[in-house]
């Protein structure tokens, strides 16, 4: 299962790496592809994971906000 989300606060390559590391630390996540230009993350997961769990993981790495794509 794959979902894409908006992520605010990505300003550099280091941010991309932090967001990827944070998202991939969430249990059930298979992979995360972060795009700085968008800024978005596409997450492949074993089953649906609620957005607040991703937000909690991101707090450890900086001031990033994740939200559903509209």
Buried (B, 14 or more C-beta within 10 A) or exposed (E): EEBBBBBEBBEEEEBBEBBBBBBBBBEEBEEBBBBBEEBBBBBEBEEEBEEEBBBEBBEEBBEBEBEEEE
